[in-house]
Structure formats: C-alpha cells, structure tokens
Amino acid sequence: MKSYIMLLLSLFLFSCNNEPSLQKYFVENSESSDFIAVDLGSSVINTEKMTLSQQDKDALQSFEKMNIIAFKKDSLNDVKYETESQKVKSLLKDEKYQELMRMGSGSNGGAIYFVGEEEHIDEFVLFATGKETGFAVVRILGNDMNPSYIMNLMGLLQKAEIDLDQLKPLQGFVK
C-alpha cells in the first residue's frame, strides 16, 4: 500500500509543469493593479438580429471564450512595461505558438499566433503593443478553429451587439 501511495505521489509531482506559460502569466498578473484582465464567454457576441453565413456559424460554434490581459502604460511604469512586454514576447517564442500574421512596427504593432494544426486550432493569441498606451494579449480559445475563423470572429465582433458591461474594465485602457 505504501509503495502504491508513493507511486501516485511521485506521478503527481512529476506531472506538475513549472515552466512558464501564457496561461500562468494571465493567472499571475490578473490581480495586479498594472493590468486589466477580462474573461469573455461566447455570449459576448450577440448575433440574434444578424443573418449569418455558414462560415460565420461554424466560427461561432468553434469559439469558446476569450481571455484578455492588458498592461496600461504610464510615465511611472516604463521599466515594468518593458519587463512585462519582454516576458510575453519570450513566452510567445515557445515552439507551440506559430506566427500567423504580423502587422505594424515593433513599438506600435501586433502579431497573431495559433496553437494546434492549421485546420484544428485550439487557441489564437493576439499580442498588440502601443508605445504610448501599453500592450494587450488576447487568447481566443475554441475547438477545431482555422485561420479564416479568426477573421470571421473579428468581423462578427464589429457587427454584433456587444454586451458592453463585460468590456467595462477595458474602457480606461482604450481612452
């Protein structure tokens, strides 16, 4: 019996992964006063009054939730901004994150990454930086998404009636 318990305990300890991850970064920083964190369910996109194409329906069906964390830069936290921005960039260099697209310049720009296979994507990550405003990381989680779904979801976000109460924490960031 003792050996059985020791085996289970050792399996548990070895299965714990202490390596940094984007998910751990979100958890560790979500309560910090320098960050704004928002978790949104698929209900944020209200499409009741919209006519949806089959591809829009497929994109919505594959979408589960969105996690957003944003660092609001000000004149007092330049060093922390640089440190935190570098942490995120380092996390996104992990081989599981494949870059899909890059836009803008290094100080004012962004990139879209994905996790999974091209036609079976589990996660999209958008990383956007603004020299004056700070940075934001958006994780879009789902099942069997593909690159065209991210474009469909972005279009739906622009056209749909968004539940603005869920986005209130971000209002100070975009001013």
C-alpha atoms as one frame of an Amber mdcrd trajectory, in Angstrom:
protein
   0.000   0.000   0.000   2.844   2.383   0.858   4.516   1.797  -2.485   1.222
   2.463  -4.269   0.810   5.808  -2.478   4.451   6.722  -3.172   3.950   5.898
  -6.862   0.854   8.105  -7.066   2.589  10.913  -5.210   5.645  10.790  -7.474
   3.459  10.732 -10.591   1.594  13.773  -9.321   4.787  15.686  -8.581   6.371
  14.877 -11.925   3.217  15.752 -13.830   3.242  19.301 -12.450   4.795  21.587
 -15.017   6.672  24.509 -13.520   7.686  26.017 -16.834   6.314  29.467 -17.623
   3.243  29.590 -19.866   0.892  32.211 -21.200  -1.904  30.791 -19.069   0.258
  31.106 -15.924   1.166  34.660 -16.965  -2.540  35.552 -17.114  -3.220  33.996
 -13.704  -0.188  35.595 -12.025  -0.934  39.099 -13.330  -4.727  39.265 -13.401
  -4.915  40.769  -9.904  -2.058  43.263 -10.380  -3.001  46.944 -10.418  -0.833
  47.444 -13.535  -3.011  45.026 -15.509  -6.603  44.896 -16.650  -7.950  41.368
 -17.051 -11.238  40.358 -18.665 -12.667  36.921 -19.433 -15.451  36.799 -22.005
 -17.685  33.902 -22.929 -19.109  33.297 -26.370 -22.256  35.128 -25.261 -20.409
  38.448 -25.718 -21.215  38.188 -29.431 -24.976  38.694 -29.683 -25.999  37.618
 -33.175 -29.783  37.352 -32.670 -30.544  40.173 -35.136 -27.918  39.165 -37.690
 -28.061  36.947 -40.735 -25.099  34.602 -40.506 -23.335  32.721 -43.268 -22.478
  29.070 -42.702 -18.838  30.056 -42.142 -19.921  32.623 -39.504 -21.970  29.910
 -37.777 -19.036  27.481 -37.893 -16.678  30.116 -36.478 -19.101  30.916 -33.634
 -19.645  27.251 -32.877 -15.892  26.654 -32.557 -15.390  29.698 -30.281 -15.493
  29.012 -26.524 -14.088  32.027 -24.705 -11.730  34.955 -24.836  -9.207  35.980
 -22.157  -7.777  39.484 -22.296  -4.984  40.958 -20.224  -3.714  44.467 -20.841
  -0.865  46.437 -19.329  -1.695  50.140 -19.129   1.475  52.145 -19.567   2.059
  55.475 -17.866   5.046  57.682 -17.112   5.746  55.866 -13.838   5.952  52.286
 -15.103   8.183  52.428 -18.219  10.633  49.872 -16.826   7.883  47.465 -15.763
   6.247  47.872 -19.189   9.492  46.827 -20.896   9.986  43.897 -18.497   6.421
  42.610 -18.870   6.402  43.095 -22.638   9.621  41.075 -22.916   8.115  38.306
 -20.747   5.174  37.971 -23.130   7.447  38.027 -26.197   9.574  35.314 -24.594
   6.500  33.159 -23.886   5.334  33.549 -27.487   8.705  32.256 -28.745   7.742
  28.815 -27.452   7.560  26.407 -30.383   3.879  25.657 -29.713   2.969  29.212
 -30.808   3.071  29.506 -34.586   3.005  33.011 -36.009   0.153  33.569 -38.421
   0.483  37.284 -39.144   2.419  40.370 -38.050   1.363  43.997 -38.536   2.764
  47.427 -37.724   6.192  48.171 -36.318   7.944  46.826 -33.230   6.789  49.593
 -30.881   3.269  50.008 -32.336   2.069  46.811 -33.841   0.903  43.336 -33.230
   1.003  39.701 -34.160  -1.405  36.796 -34.296  -0.252  33.336 -33.226  -2.013
  29.998 -33.073  -1.679  26.724 -31.187  -2.537  23.481 -32.925  -2.651  22.331
 -36.506  -3.777  24.715 -39.258  -7.254  23.209 -39.623  -7.609  22.163 -35.972
  -6.561  25.211 -33.974  -7.239  25.239 -30.229  -6.089  28.775 -29.467  -5.392
  32.075 -31.212  -3.225  34.642 -29.439  -3.235  38.308 -30.403  -0.397  40.402
 -28.990  -0.625  44.150 -29.594   1.733  46.860 -28.371   1.413  50.618 -28.315
   4.399  52.733 -27.378   2.191  55.220 -25.527  -0.647  53.008 -24.264   0.871
  49.658 -23.267   0.173  46.176 -24.546  -2.614  43.641 -24.641  -2.695  39.879
 -25.017  -5.921  38.256 -26.182  -6.364  34.489 -26.039  -9.226  33.159 -28.170
  -9.940  29.584 -27.134 -12.008  27.087 -29.050 -12.137  23.733 -30.772 -11.125
  22.912 -34.325 -10.827  26.545 -35.384  -8.979  27.541 -38.542  -7.336  30.806
 -39.660 -10.423  32.036 -41.512 -12.475  31.725 -38.306 -10.421  34.440 -36.591
 -11.311  36.850 -39.406 -14.977  35.831 -39.195 -14.985  36.335 -35.421 -13.378
  39.773 -35.733 -15.990  40.756 -38.330 -18.787  39.474 -36.107 -17.393  41.402
 -33.138 -17.587  44.587 -35.215 -21.141  43.947 -36.471 -22.747  42.291 -33.451
 -24.377  43.910 -30.488 -21.688  43.523 -27.853 -22.549  43.204 -24.169 -20.633
  46.350 -23.159 -20.893  45.585 -19.432 -18.441  42.734 -19.955 -15.940  45.167
 -21.512 -16.129  47.939 -18.879 -12.717  47.135 -17.355 -11.071  47.855 -20.724
 -12.609  51.317 -21.162  -9.775  53.051 -19.315  -7.227  51.261 -21.471  -8.544
  52.424 -24.842  -9.036  56.111 -23.925
